[in-house]
Structures are given as structure tokens and as C-alpha cells.
Amino acid sequence: MPGPGSWILIALVALLIFGPKKLPELGKAAGDTLREFKNATKGLASDDEKDKKENADQ
């Protein structure tokens, strides 16, 4: 996992590549994508738990 210095460097490079106007849009899109991914993985985990409970009851 990158440390704080690495994150600052990544942010500066992104700022140089995309510019200050486009960066907030990219951040929002990345956040939305991460949120959807987390929700999808939660759904998979809860499905696995339900299957385990059903198999244990039988």
C-alpha cells in the first residue's frame, strides 16, 4: 500500500495529466465505481452466508 508521499505524488501526476477541471469528475466516477463494487461484493458474501446456513440446517 502506498504511503502518504506516494499518494501525493499520484495526485500531482493526475493533476498534471487531467487538469484541475476534469479531476473532480474523475474522482466522483472512481468513488461511484468503488461504491458499486463494494455493494456487489457484499451481496456475494451475504449469498454465501445464506447458502452455508441452508446447508447446515439440512
C-alpha distance matrix in Angstrom:
0.0 3.8 6.5 9.7 11.4 9.3 9.8 13.4 13.8 12.7 15.1 17.8 17.8 18.0 20.8 22.6 22.5 23.5 25.3 25.5 27.7 25.6 22.2 23.1 24.3 21.2 19.1 21.7 21.7 17.9 18.3 21.4 19.8 16.9 19.7 21.9 19.3 18.7 22.5 23.1 20.9 22.7 25.9 25.2 24.3 27.5 29.5 28.5 29.4 32.8 33.5 32.9 35.2 37.8 37.8 38.1 41.1 42.9
3.8 0.0 3.8 6.8 7.8 5.5 6.5 9.9 10.2 9.6 12.2 14.5 14.7 15.4 17.9 19.6 19.9 21.1 22.6 22.9 25.4 23.6 20.2 21.4 23.0 20.0 18.0 21.0 21.3 17.7 18.4 21.7 20.5 18.0 20.9 23.3 21.1 20.8 24.6 25.4 23.6 25.3 28.5 28.1 27.4 30.4 32.6 31.7 32.7 36.0 36.8 36.3 38.6 41.2 41.3 41.6 44.5 46.5
6.5 3.8 0.0 3.8 5.5 5.3 6.4 8.9 10.1 10.7 12.5 14.5 15.6 16.7 18.5 20.3 21.3 22.4 23.4 23.2 26.0 24.7 21.1 22.0 24.2 21.5 19.2 22.2 23.1 19.7 19.9 23.5 22.8 20.1 22.6 25.4 23.6 22.9 26.5 27.7 26.0 27.3 30.7 30.5 29.5 32.4 34.8 34.0 34.6 37.9 39.0 38.4 40.4 43.2 43.4 43.5 46.3 48.5
9.7 6.8 3.8 0.0 3.8 5.4 5.1 6.3 8.7 9.9 10.6 12.5 14.4 15.3 16.5 18.6 20.1 21.0 21.3 20.7 23.7 22.8 19.1 19.9 22.5 20.3 17.8 20.8 22.3 19.2 19.2 22.9 22.8 20.3 22.6 25.7 24.3 23.6 27.1 28.7 27.3 28.4 31.8 32.0 31.1 33.7 36.3 35.8 36.4 39.5 40.8 40.4 42.2 45.0 45.5 45.6 48.2 50.5
11.4 7.8 5.5 3.8 0.0 3.8 5.5 5.2 6.3 8.7 9.9 10.7 12.5 14.3 15.3 16.7 18.5 20.0 20.3 20.1 23.4 22.7 19.2 20.7 23.3 20.9 19.0 22.4 23.6 20.7 21.3 25.0 24.7 22.6 25.2 28.1 26.7 26.4 29.9 31.2 29.9 31.4 34.6 34.7 34.0 36.8 39.2 38.7 39.4 42.5 43.7 43.3 45.3 48.0 48.4 48.6 51.3 53.5
9.3 5.5 5.3 5.4 3.8 0.0 3.8 5.4 5.0 6.1 8.6 9.9 10.6 12.2 14.1 15.4 16.4 18.1 19.0 19.4 22.4 21.2 17.8 19.5 21.7 18.9 17.3 20.8 21.5 18.4 19.4 23.0 22.2 20.3 23.3 25.8 24.2 24.2 27.8 28.8 27.6 29.4 32.5 32.3 31.9 34.8 36.9 36.5 37.5 40.6 41.5 41.3 43.5 46.0 46.3 46.7 49.5 51.5
9.8 6.5 6.4 5.1 5.5 3.8 0.0 3.8 5.4 5.0 6.1 8.6 9.9 10.4 12.1 14.2 15.2 16.1 17.0 16.8 19.6 18.4 14.8 16.1 18.4 15.8 13.8 17.2 18.2 15.3 16.0 19.7 19.3 17.5 20.2 22.9 21.7 21.7 25.1 26.4 25.5 27.1 30.2 30.4 30.1 32.8 35.0 34.8 35.8 38.7 39.9 39.9 41.9 44.4 44.9 45.4 48.0 50.1
13.4 9.9 8.9 6.3 5.2 5.4 3.8 0.0 3.8 5.4 5.1 6.2 8.7 9.8 10.4 12.4 14.3 15.3 15.3 15.0 18.2 17.6 14.2 15.7 18.5 16.4 14.6 18.1 19.6 17.1 17.9 21.6 21.6 20.1 22.7 25.5 24.7 24.7 28.0 29.5 28.8 30.3 33.3 33.8 33.5 36.1 38.4 38.4 39.3 42.1 43.4 43.5 45.4 47.8 48.5 49.0 51.5 53.6
13.8 10.2 10.1 8.7 6.3 5.0 5.4 3.8 0.0 3.8 5.4 5.1 6.2 8.6 9.8 10.6 12.3 14.2 14.7 15.3 18.6 17.7 14.6 17.0 19.3 16.8 15.8 19.6 20.4 18.0 19.5 22.9 22.5 21.3 24.3 26.7 25.6 26.2 29.5 30.6 29.9 31.8 34.6 34.8 34.8 37.5 39.5 39.4 40.7 43.5 44.5 44.6 46.8 49.1 49.6 50.3 52.9 54.8
12.7 9.6 10.7 9.9 8.7 6.1 5.0 5.4 3.8 0.0 3.8 5.5 5.2 6.1 8.6 9.9 10.5 12.0 13.3 14.1 16.9 15.4 12.3 14.7 16.5 13.6 12.8 16.6 17.0 14.5 16.3 19.6 18.9 18.0 21.1 23.3 22.2 23.1 26.3 27.2 26.7 28.8 31.5 31.6 31.9 34.6 36.5 36.5 37.9 40.6 41.6 41.9 44.1 46.3 46.8 47.7 50.2 52.0
15.1 12.2 12.5 10.6 9.9 8.6 6.1 5.1 5.4 3.8 0.0 3.8 5.5 5.1 6.1 8.6 9.9 10.4 10.9 10.9 13.8 12.8 9.4 11.6 14.0 11.7 10.6 14.4 15.5 13.5 15.0 18.4 18.4 17.7 20.4 22.8 22.3 23.1 26.1 27.4 27.2 29.0 31.6 32.2 32.6 35.0 37.0 37.4 38.6 41.1 42.4 42.9 44.8 47.0 47.8 48.6 51.0 52.9
17.8 14.5 14.5 12.5 10.7 9.9 8.6 6.2 5.1 5.5 3.8 0.0 3.8 5.4 5.0 6.2 8.6 10.0 9.8 10.3 13.8 13.4 10.7 13.4 15.9 14.0 13.6 17.3 18.3 16.8 18.5 21.7 21.7 21.3 24.0 26.3 25.9 26.8 29.8 31.0 30.9 32.7 35.3 35.9 36.3 38.7 40.7 41.0 42.3 44.8 46.1 46.5 48.5 50.7 51.4 52.3 54.7 56.6
17.8 14.7 15.6 14.4 12.5 10.6 9.9 8.7 6.2 5.2 5.5 3.8 0.0 3.8 5.4 5.1 6.1 8.6 9.6 11.4 14.4 13.2 11.0 14.3 16.0 13.6 13.9 17.7 17.9 16.3 18.7 21.6 21.1 21.0 24.1 25.9 25.3 26.6 29.6 30.4 30.3 32.6 34.9 35.2 35.9 38.5 40.1 40.4 42.0 44.5 45.4 46.1 48.3 50.2 50.8 51.9 54.4 56.1
18.0 15.4 16.7 15.3 14.3 12.2 10.4 9.8 8.6 6.1 5.1 5.4 3.8 0.0 3.8 5.4 5.1 5.9 7.6 9.2 11.6 9.8 7.5 10.9 12.2 9.8 10.4 14.1 14.3 13.0 15.5 18.2 17.8 18.1 21.1 22.8 22.5 24.0 26.7 27.5 27.9 30.0 32.2 32.7 33.6 36.1 37.7 38.2 39.9 42.1 43.2 44.0 46.1 47.9 48.7 50.0 52.2 53.9
20.8 17.9 18.5 16.5 15.3 14.1 12.1 10.4 9.8 8.6 6.1 5.0 5.4 3.8 0.0 3.8 5.5 5.5 5.0 6.0 9.2 8.7 6.6 10.0 12.0 10.6 11.2 14.6 15.5 14.9 17.0 19.6 20.0 20.4 22.9 24.9 25.0 26.3 28.9 30.0 30.5 32.4 34.6 35.4 36.3 38.5 40.3 41.0 42.5 44.7 45.9 46.8 48.7 50.6 51.6 52.7 54.9 56.7
22.6 19.6 20.3 18.6 16.7 15.4 14.2 12.4 10.6 9.9 8.6 6.2 5.1 5.4 3.8 0.0 3.8 5.9 5.6 8.1 11.1 10.7 9.7 13.4 14.9 13.4 14.6 17.9 18.4 17.8 20.2 22.7 22.7 23.3 26.0 27.7 27.7 29.3 31.9 32.7 33.2 35.3 37.5 38.0 39.0 41.4 42.9 43.6 45.3 47.5 48.5 49.4 51.5 53.3 54.1 55.4 57.6 59.3
22.5 19.9 21.3 20.1 18.5 16.4 15.2 14.3 12.3 10.5 9.9 8.6 6.1 5.1 5.5 3.8 0.0 3.8 6.0 9.3 11.2 9.6 9.3 13.1 13.7 11.7 13.7 16.9 16.6 16.1 19.1 21.2 20.7 21.7 24.6 25.9 25.7 27.7 30.2 30.7 31.4 33.8 35.6 36.0 37.3 39.8 41.0 41.7 43.6 45.7 46.6 47.7 49.9 51.4 52.2 53.7 55.9 57.4
23.5 21.1 22.4 21.0 20.0 18.1 16.1 15.3 14.2 12.0 10.4 10.0 8.6 5.9 5.5 5.9 3.8 0.0 3.8 6.9 7.8 5.9 6.2 9.9 10.2 8.8 11.2 13.9 13.8 14.0 16.8 18.6 18.6 20.0 22.6 23.8 24.1 26.2 28.3 29.0 30.1 32.2 33.9 34.7 36.1 38.3 39.6 40.6 42.4 44.2 45.3 46.6 48.6 50.1 51.1 52.6 54.7 56.2
25.3 22.6 23.4 21.3 20.3 19.0 17.0 15.3 14.7 13.3 10.9 9.8 9.6 7.6 5.0 5.6 6.0 3.8 0.0 3.8 5.6 5.8 6.3 9.6 10.8 10.6 12.3 14.9 15.6 16.1 18.4 20.3 20.9 22.1 24.4 25.9 26.6 28.3 30.4 31.4 32.5 34.4 36.2 37.2 38.5 40.5 42.0 43.1 44.7 46.6 47.9 49.1 50.9 52.5 53.7 55.1 57.0 58.8
25.5 22.9 23.2 20.7 20.1 19.4 16.8 15.0 15.3 14.1 10.9 10.3 11.4 9.2 6.0 8.1 9.3 6.9 3.8 0.0 3.8 5.7 5.4 7.6 9.8 10.4 11.3 13.5 15.1 15.9 17.4 19.5 20.7 21.7 23.5 25.4 26.4 27.7 29.6 31.1 32.3 33.8 35.7 37.1 38.1 39.9 41.6 42.9 44.2 46.0 47.6 48.8 50.4 52.1 53.5 54.7 56.5 58.4
27.7 25.4 26.0 23.7 23.4 22.4 19.6 18.2 18.6 16.9 13.8 13.8 14.4 11.6 9.2 11.1 11.2 7.8 5.6 3.8 0.0 3.8 5.7 6.8 7.9 9.7 11.2 12.5 13.9 15.5 17.0 18.4 19.9 21.5 22.9 24.4 25.9 27.4 28.9 30.4 31.9 33.4 35.0 36.5 37.9 39.4 41.0 42.6 44.0 45.5 47.1 48.5 50.0 51.5 53.1 54.4 56.1 57.9
25.6 23.6 24.7 22.8 22.7 21.2 18.4 17.6 17.7 15.4 12.8 13.4 13.2 9.8 8.7 10.7 9.6 5.9 5.8 5.7 3.8 0.0 3.8 5.8 5.5 6.4 8.9 10.3 10.9 12.5 14.5 15.7 16.8 18.6 20.3 21.5 22.8 24.7 26.2 27.3 28.9 30.6 32.1 33.5 35.0 36.6 38.0 39.6 41.1 42.7 44.1 45.6 47.2 48.6 50.1 51.6 53.2 55.0
22.2 20.2 21.1 19.1 19.2 17.8 14.8 14.2 14.6 12.3 9.4 10.7 11.0 7.5 6.6 9.7 9.3 6.2 6.3 5.4 5.7 3.8 0.0 3.9 5.4 5.1 6.2 8.7 9.9 10.5 12.3 14.3 15.3 16.4 18.3 20.1 21.0 22.5 24.4 25.8 26.9 28.6 30.4 31.7 32.9 34.7 36.3 37.6 39.0 40.8 42.3 43.5 45.2 46.8 48.2 49.4 51.3 53.1
23.1 21.4 22.0 19.9 20.7 19.5 16.1 15.7 17.0 14.7 11.6 13.4 14.3 10.9 10.0 13.4 13.1 9.9 9.6 7.6 6.8 5.8 3.9 0.0 3.8 5.4 5.0 6.2 8.6 9.8 10.5 12.3 14.2 15.2 16.4 18.4 19.9 21.0 22.6 24.3 25.7 26.9 28.7 30.4 31.5 32.9 34.8 36.3 37.5 39.1 40.9 42.2 43.5 45.2 46.8 48.0 49.6 51.6
24.3 23.0 24.2 22.5 23.3 21.7 18.4 18.5 19.3 16.5 14.0 15.9 16.0 12.2 12.0 14.9 13.7 10.2 10.8 9.8 7.9 5.5 5.4 3.8 0.0 3.8 5.4 5.2 6.2 8.6 9.9 10.6 12.3 14.3 15.4 16.7 18.4 20.1 21.3 22.7 24.5 25.9 27.3 28.9 30.4 31.8 33.3 35.0 36.5 37.8 39.4 41.0 42.4 43.8 45.5 46.9 48.4 50.3
21.2 20.0 21.5 20.3 20.9 18.9 15.8 16.4 16.8 13.6 11.7 14.0 13.6 9.8 10.6 13.4 11.7 8.8 10.6 10.4 9.7 6.4 5.1 5.4 3.8 0.0 3.8 5.5 5.1 6.1 8.6 9.9 10.5 12.2 14.2 15.4 16.4 18.3 20.0 21.1 22.5 24.3 25.9 27.1 28.6 30.3 31.8 33.2 34.8 36.4 37.8 39.2 40.9 42.3 43.7 45.2 46.9 48.6
19.1 18.0 19.2 17.8 19.0 17.3 13.8 14.6 15.8 12.8 10.6 13.6 13.9 10.4 11.2 14.6 13.7 11.2 12.3 11.3 11.2 8.9 6.2 5.0 5.4 3.8 0.0 3.8 5.4 5.1 6.1 8.6 9.9 10.5 12.2 14.3 15.3 16.4 18.4 19.9 21.1 22.5 24.4 25.9 26.9 28.6 30.4 31.7 33.0 34.7 36.4 37.6 39.1 40.8 42.2 43.4 45.2 47.2
21.7 21.0 22.2 20.8 22.4 20.8 17.2 18.1 19.6 16.6 14.4 17.3 17.7 14.1 14.6 17.9 16.9 13.9 14.9 13.5 12.5 10.3 8.7 6.2 5.2 5.5 3.8 0.0 3.8 5.4 5.1 6.1 8.6 9.8 10.5 12.3 14.2 15.3 16.5 18.4 20.0 21.1 22.7 24.6 25.8 27.0 28.8 30.5 31.7 33.1 34.9 36.4 37.7 39.2 40.9 42.2 43.7 45.7
21.7 21.3 23.1 22.3 23.6 21.5 18.2 19.6 20.4 17.0 15.5 18.3 17.9 14.3 15.5 18.4 16.6 13.8 15.6 15.1 13.9 10.9 9.9 8.6 6.2 5.1 5.4 3.8 0.0 3.8 5.4 5.1 6.1 8.6 9.9 10.7 12.3 14.3 15.5 16.6 18.5 20.0 21.3 22.8 24.5 25.9 27.2 29.0 30.6 31.9 33.4 35.0 36.5 37.8 39.4 41.0 42.5 44.2
17.9 17.7 19.7 19.2 20.7 18.4 15.3 17.1 18.0 14.5 13.5 16.8 16.3 13.0 14.9 17.8 16.1 14.0 16.1 15.9 15.5 12.5 10.5 9.8 8.6 6.1 5.1 5.4 3.8 0.0 3.8 5.5 5.1 6.1 8.6 10.0 10.5 12.3 14.3 15.3 16.5 18.4 20.1 21.2 22.5 24.4 25.9 27.2 28.8 30.5 31.8 33.2 34.9 36.4 37.7 39.1 41.0 42.7
18.3 18.4 19.9 19.2 21.3 19.4 16.0 17.9 19.5 16.3 15.0 18.5 18.7 15.5 17.0 20.2 19.1 16.8 18.4 17.4 17.0 14.5 12.3 10.5 9.9 8.6 6.1 5.1 5.4 3.8 0.0 3.8 5.4 5.1 6.1 8.6 9.8 10.6 12.3 14.2 15.4 16.5 18.5 20.1 21.0 22.5 24.5 25.9 27.0 28.7 30.5 31.7 33.1 34.8 36.4 37.5 39.2 41.2
21.4 21.7 23.5 22.9 25.0 23.0 19.7 21.6 22.9 19.6 18.4 21.7 21.6 18.2 19.6 22.7 21.2 18.6 20.3 19.5 18.4 15.7 14.3 12.3 10.6 9.9 8.6 6.1 5.1 5.5 3.8 0.0 3.8 5.5 5.1 6.2 8.6 10.0 10.6 12.3 14.4 15.4 16.7 18.6 20.1 21.2 22.8 24.7 26.0 27.2 29.0 30.6 31.9 33.2 35.0 36.4 37.8 39.7
19.8 20.5 22.8 22.8 24.7 22.2 19.3 21.6 22.5 18.9 18.4 21.7 21.1 17.8 20.0 22.7 20.7 18.6 20.9 20.7 19.9 16.8 15.3 14.2 12.3 10.5 9.9 8.6 6.1 5.1 5.4 3.8 0.0 3.8 5.4 5.2 6.2 8.7 10.0 10.6 12.4 14.3 15.5 16.7 18.5 20.1 21.3 22.9 24.6 26.0 27.3 29.0 30.6 31.9 33.3 35.0 36.6 38.2
16.9 18.0 20.1 20.3 22.6 20.3 17.5 20.1 21.3 18.0 17.7 21.3 21.0 18.1 20.4 23.3 21.7 20.0 22.1 21.7 21.5 18.6 16.4 15.2 14.3 12.2 10.5 9.8 8.6 6.1 5.1 5.5 3.8 0.0 3.8 5.5 5.0 6.2 8.6 9.8 10.6 12.3 14.3 15.4 16.5 18.4 20.0 21.2 22.6 24.5 25.9 27.1 28.8 30.4 31.8 33.1 34.9 36.7
19.7 20.9 22.6 22.6 25.2 23.3 20.2 22.7 24.3 21.1 20.4 24.0 24.1 21.1 22.9 26.0 24.6 22.6 24.4 23.5 22.9 20.3 18.3 16.4 15.4 14.2 12.2 10.5 9.9 8.6 6.1 5.1 5.4 3.8 0.0 3.8 5.4 5.2 6.2 8.6 10.0 10.6 12.5 14.5 15.4 16.6 18.5 20.2 21.2 22.7 24.6 26.0 27.2 28.8 30.5 31.7 33.2 35.3
21.9 23.3 25.4 25.7 28.1 25.8 22.9 25.5 26.7 23.3 22.8 26.3 25.9 22.8 24.9 27.7 25.9 23.8 25.9 25.4 24.4 21.5 20.1 18.4 16.7 15.4 14.3 12.3 10.7 10.0 8.6 6.2 5.2 5.5 3.8 0.0 3.8 5.5 5.1 6.1 8.7 9.9 10.6 12.5 14.3 15.4 16.7 18.7 20.2 21.2 22.8 24.7 26.0 27.2 28.9 30.5 31.9 33.6
19.3 21.1 23.6 24.3 26.7 24.2 21.7 24.7 25.6 22.2 22.3 25.9 25.3 22.5 25.0 27.7 25.7 24.1 26.6 26.4 25.9 22.8 21.0 19.9 18.4 16.4 15.3 14.2 12.3 10.5 9.8 8.6 6.2 5.0 5.4 3.8 0.0 3.8 5.5 5.1 6.2 8.6 9.9 10.7 12.4 14.3 15.4 16.8 18.6 20.1 21.3 22.9 24.7 26.0 27.3 28.9 30.6 32.2
18.7 20.8 22.9 23.6 26.4 24.2 21.7 24.7 26.2 23.1 23.1 26.8 26.6 24.0 26.3 29.3 27.7 26.2 28.3 27.7 27.4 24.7 22.5 21.0 20.1 18.3 16.4 15.3 14.3 12.3 10.6 10.0 8.7 6.2 5.2 5.5 3.8 0.0 3.8 5.4 5.2 6.1 8.6 9.9 10.5 12.2 14.2 15.4 16.5 18.4 20.1 21.2 22.7 24.4 25.9 27.0 28.8 30.8
22.5 24.6 26.5 27.1 29.9 27.8 25.1 28.0 29.5 26.3 26.1 29.8 29.6 26.7 28.9 31.9 30.2 28.3 30.4 29.6 28.9 26.2 24.4 22.6 21.3 20.0 18.4 16.5 15.5 14.3 12.3 10.6 10.0 8.6 6.2 5.1 5.5 3.8 0.0 3.8 5.5 5.1 6.3 8.8 9.9 10.6 12.4 14.4 15.4 16.6 18.6 20.2 21.2 22.7 24.5 25.9 27.2 29.2
23.1 25.4 27.7 28.7 31.2 28.8 26.4 29.5 30.6 27.2 27.4 31.0 30.4 27.5 30.0 32.7 30.7 29.0 31.4 31.1 30.4 27.3 25.8 24.3 22.7 21.1 19.9 18.4 16.6 15.3 14.2 12.3 10.6 9.8 8.6 6.1 5.1 5.4 3.8 0.0 3.8 5.4 5.1 6.4 8.8 10.0 10.7 12.7 14.5 15.5 16.8 18.8 20.3 21.3 22.9 24.7 26.1 27.7
20.9 23.6 26.0 27.3 29.9 27.6 25.5 28.8 29.9 26.7 27.2 30.9 30.3 27.9 30.5 33.2 31.4 30.1 32.5 32.3 31.9 28.9 26.9 25.7 24.5 22.5 21.1 20.0 18.5 16.5 15.4 14.4 12.4 10.6 10.0 8.7 6.2 5.2 5.5 3.8 0.0 3.8 5.3 5.0 6.2 8.6 9.8 10.7 12.5 14.3 15.4 16.7 18.6 20.1 21.2 22.7 24.6 26.3
22.7 25.3 27.3 28.4 31.4 29.4 27.1 30.3 31.8 28.8 29.0 32.7 32.6 30.0 32.4 35.3 33.8 32.2 34.4 33.8 33.4 30.6 28.6 26.9 25.9 24.3 22.5 21.1 20.0 18.4 16.5 15.4 14.3 12.3 10.6 9.9 8.6 6.1 5.1 5.4 3.8 0.0 3.8 5.4 5.1 6.1 8.5 9.9 10.6 12.3 14.3 15.4 16.6 18.4 20.0 21.1 22.7 24.8
25.9 28.5 30.7 31.8 34.6 32.5 30.2 33.3 34.6 31.5 31.6 35.3 34.9 32.2 34.6 37.5 35.6 33.9 36.2 35.7 35.0 32.1 30.4 28.7 27.3 25.9 24.4 22.7 21.3 20.1 18.5 16.7 15.5 14.3 12.5 10.6 9.9 8.6 6.3 5.1 5.3 3.8 0.0 3.8 5.5 5.2 6.2 8.7 10.0 10.6 12.4 14.4 15.5 16.6 18.4 20.0 21.3 23.0
25.2 28.1 30.5 32.0 34.7 32.3 30.4 33.8 34.8 31.6 32.2 35.9 35.2 32.7 35.4 38.0 36.0 34.7 37.2 37.1 36.5 33.5 31.7 30.4 28.9 27.1 25.9 24.6 22.8 21.2 20.1 18.6 16.7 15.4 14.5 12.5 10.7 9.9 8.8 6.4 5.0 5.4 3.8 0.0 3.8 5.5 5.1 6.3 8.8 10.0 10.7 12.5 14.5 15.4 16.6 18.5 20.2 21.6
24.3 27.4 29.5 31.1 34.0 31.9 30.1 33.5 34.8 31.9 32.6 36.3 35.9 33.6 36.3 39.0 37.3 36.1 38.5 38.1 37.9 35.0 32.9 31.5 30.4 28.6 26.9 25.8 24.5 22.5 21.0 20.1 18.5 16.5 15.4 14.3 12.4 10.5 9.9 8.8 6.2 5.1 5.5 3.8 0.0 3.8 5.4 5.1 6.4 8.8 10.0 10.7 12.6 14.4 15.5 16.6 18.6 20.5
27.5 30.4 32.4 33.7 36.8 34.8 32.8 36.1 37.5 34.6 35.0 38.7 38.5 36.1 38.5 41.4 39.8 38.3 40.5 39.9 39.4 36.6 34.7 32.9 31.8 30.3 28.6 27.0 25.9 24.4 22.5 21.2 20.1 18.4 16.6 15.4 14.3 12.2 10.6 10.0 8.6 6.1 5.2 5.5 3.8 0.0 3.8 5.4 5.1 6.2 8.7 9.9 10.6 12.4 14.3 15.3 16.7 18.8
29.5 32.6 34.8 36.3 39.2 36.9 35.0 38.4 39.5 36.5 37.0 40.7 40.1 37.7 40.3 42.9 41.0 39.6 42.0 41.6 41.0 38.0 36.3 34.8 33.3 31.8 30.4 28.8 27.2 25.9 24.5 22.8 21.3 20.0 18.5 16.7 15.4 14.2 12.4 10.7 9.8 8.5 6.2 5.1 5.4 3.8 0.0 3.8 5.4 5.1 6.3 8.7 10.0 10.6 12.4 14.3 15.5 17.0
28.5 31.7 34.0 35.8 38.7 36.5 34.8 38.4 39.4 36.5 37.4 41.0 40.4 38.2 41.0 43.6 41.7 40.6 43.1 42.9 42.6 39.6 37.6 36.3 35.0 33.2 31.7 30.5 29.0 27.2 25.9 24.7 22.9 21.2 20.2 18.7 16.8 15.4 14.4 12.7 10.7 9.9 8.7 6.3 5.1 5.4 3.8 0.0 3.8 5.4 5.1 6.2 8.7 9.9 10.6 12.3 14.4 15.7
29.4 32.7 34.6 36.4 39.4 37.5 35.8 39.3 40.7 37.9 38.6 42.3 42.0 39.9 42.5 45.3 43.6 42.4 44.7 44.2 44.0 41.1 39.0 37.5 36.5 34.8 33.0 31.7 30.6 28.8 27.0 26.0 24.6 22.6 21.2 20.2 18.6 16.5 15.4 14.5 12.5 10.6 10.0 8.8 6.4 5.1 5.4 3.8 0.0 3.8 5.4 5.1 6.2 8.6 9.9 10.5 12.4 14.6
32.8 36.0 37.9 39.5 42.5 40.6 38.7 42.1 43.5 40.6 41.1 44.8 44.5 42.1 44.7 47.5 45.7 44.2 46.6 46.0 45.5 42.7 40.8 39.1 37.8 36.4 34.7 33.1 31.9 30.5 28.7 27.2 26.0 24.5 22.7 21.2 20.1 18.4 16.6 15.5 14.3 12.3 10.6 10.0 8.8 6.2 5.1 5.4 3.8 0.0 3.8 5.4 5.2 6.2 8.6 9.9 10.7 12.7
33.5 36.8 39.0 40.8 43.7 41.5 39.9 43.4 44.5 41.6 42.4 46.1 45.4 43.2 45.9 48.5 46.6 45.3 47.9 47.6 47.1 44.1 42.3 40.9 39.4 37.8 36.4 34.9 33.4 31.8 30.5 29.0 27.3 25.9 24.6 22.8 21.3 20.1 18.6 16.8 15.4 14.3 12.4 10.7 10.0 8.7 6.3 5.1 5.4 3.8 0.0 3.8 5.5 5.1 6.1 8.5 9.9 10.9
32.9 36.3 38.4 40.4 43.3 41.3 39.9 43.5 44.6 41.9 42.9 46.5 46.1 44.0 46.8 49.4 47.7 46.6 49.1 48.8 48.5 45.6 43.5 42.2 41.0 39.2 37.6 36.4 35.0 33.2 31.7 30.6 29.0 27.1 26.0 24.7 22.9 21.2 20.2 18.8 16.7 15.4 14.4 12.5 10.7 9.9 8.7 6.2 5.1 5.4 3.8 0.0 3.8 5.5 5.1 6.1 8.6 10.2
35.2 38.6 40.4 42.2 45.3 43.5 41.9 45.4 46.8 44.1 44.8 48.5 48.3 46.1 48.7 51.5 49.9 48.6 50.9 50.4 50.0 47.2 45.2 43.5 42.4 40.9 39.1 37.7 36.5 34.9 33.1 31.9 30.6 28.8 27.2 26.0 24.7 22.7 21.2 20.3 18.6 16.6 15.5 14.5 12.6 10.6 10.0 8.7 6.2 5.2 5.5 3.8 0.0 3.8 5.5 5.0 6.2 8.8
37.8 41.2 43.2 45.0 48.0 46.0 44.4 47.8 49.1 46.3 47.0 50.7 50.2 47.9 50.6 53.3 51.4 50.1 52.5 52.1 51.5 48.6 46.8 45.2 43.8 42.3 40.8 39.2 37.8 36.4 34.8 33.2 31.9 30.4 28.8 27.2 26.0 24.4 22.7 21.3 20.1 18.4 16.6 15.4 14.4 12.4 10.6 9.9 8.6 6.2 5.1 5.5 3.8 0.0 3.8 5.5 5.2 6.6
37.8 41.3 43.4 45.5 48.4 46.3 44.9 48.5 49.6 46.8 47.8 51.4 50.8 48.7 51.6 54.1 52.2 51.1 53.7 53.5 53.1 50.1 48.2 46.8 45.5 43.7 42.2 40.9 39.4 37.7 36.4 35.0 33.3 31.8 30.5 28.9 27.3 25.9 24.5 22.9 21.2 20.0 18.4 16.6 15.5 14.3 12.4 10.6 9.9 8.6 6.1 5.1 5.5 3.8 0.0 3.8 5.5 5.4
38.1 41.6 43.5 45.6 48.6 46.7 45.4 49.0 50.3 47.7 48.6 52.3 51.9 50.0 52.7 55.4 53.7 52.6 55.1 54.7 54.4 51.6 49.4 48.0 46.9 45.2 43.4 42.2 41.0 39.1 37.5 36.4 35.0 33.1 31.7 30.5 28.9 27.0 25.9 24.7 22.7 21.1 20.0 18.5 16.6 15.3 14.3 12.3 10.5 9.9 8.5 6.1 5.0 5.5 3.8 0.0 3.8 5.5
41.1 44.5 46.3 48.2 51.3 49.5 48.0 51.5 52.9 50.2 51.0 54.7 54.4 52.2 54.9 57.6 55.9 54.7 57.0 56.5 56.1 53.2 51.3 49.6 48.4 46.9 45.2 43.7 42.5 41.0 39.2 37.8 36.6 34.9 33.2 31.9 30.6 28.8 27.2 26.1 24.6 22.7 21.3 20.2 18.6 16.7 15.5 14.4 12.4 10.7 9.9 8.6 6.2 5.2 5.5 3.8 0.0 3.8
42.9 46.5 48.5 50.5 53.5 51.5 50.1 53.6 54.8 52.0 52.9 56.6 56.1 53.9 56.7 59.3 57.4 56.2 58.8 58.4 57.9 55.0 53.1 51.6 50.3 48.6 47.2 45.7 44.2 42.7 41.2 39.7 38.2 36.7 35.3 33.6 32.2 30.8 29.2 27.7 26.3 24.8 23.0 21.6 20.5 18.8 17.0 15.7 14.6 12.7 10.9 10.2 8.8 6.6 5.4 5.5 3.8 0.0
